[in-house]
Amino acid sequence: MSEKASLLQQTSAPDPAALEREIAGLIVQALNLDIDPRDISPEAPLYGEGLGLDSIDILEVALVVSKQYGIQLRADSEENGEIFRSLRHFARYVAAQRMK
């Protein structure tokens, strides 16, 4: 493989499904949940029904994800409802922030 092709692979966007699985694993690990990360539906709500996280859980997840991916998540952001709407939305946000 040429050096240029290798560089292009490194800078291309990660596989969205792989990022969702990775973040699901971080959520389970950060919150010490007794579920398999693969059992978290990408479309299920993270708050309340669905995964059942509360605001403290979301803060813990945000801290772990911020450290892992080097992105900023603010507790007072008006976008948090949309960012944390589901695992899929959260993964899309993380991917977009990493590309900046």
C-alpha positions, -999 to 999 in steps of 0.1 A, spaced: 0 0 0 13 34 -9 20 60 18 -7 83 3 -33 55 4 -24 47 40 -27 84 49 -61 86 33 -74 56 53 -62 72 85 -80 104 79 -113 89 65 -144 88 87 -147 58 109 -174 32 102 -206 46 119 -217 12 132 -182 5 146 -182 39 164 -217 31 178 -204 -2 192 -174 15 207 -194 42 224 -219 16 236 -190 -2 252 -178 30 269 -213 36 282 -215 1 297 -180 4 312 -184 40 325 -217 32 343 -209 -4 353 -240 -16 336 -249 -53 336 -257 -55 299 -239 -64 268 -230 -33 248 -244 -50 217 -278 -51 234 -280 -13 233 -303 -4 204 -288 25 183 -322 41 181 -334 36 217 -335 68 238 -306 71 262 -326 91 288 -356 77 307 -372 49 287 -348 30 265 -315 27 283 -328 46 313 -300 70 320 -305 100 342 -286 133 341 -258 121 364 -253 91 341 -251 113 311 -225 135 327 -204 104 335 -207 92 299 -199 127 286 -167 127 307 -155 93 295 -163 100 259 -146 135 260 -114 119 273 -115 90 248 -121 111 217 -107 145 228 -140 164 222 -158 190 243 -193 182 257 -209 209 279 -234 201 306 -252 234 299 -254 230 261 -289 234 246 -280 207 221 -277 180 247 -313 168 243 -305 161 206 -269 149 211 -280 123 237 -313 114 221 -300 80 211 -267 61 207 -269 68 170 -273 105 175 -245 106 201 -221 86 178 -229 110 149 -221 140 171 -188 124 183 -179 116 147 -186 152 135 -166 167 164 -136 144 157 -136 156 121 -131 192 131 
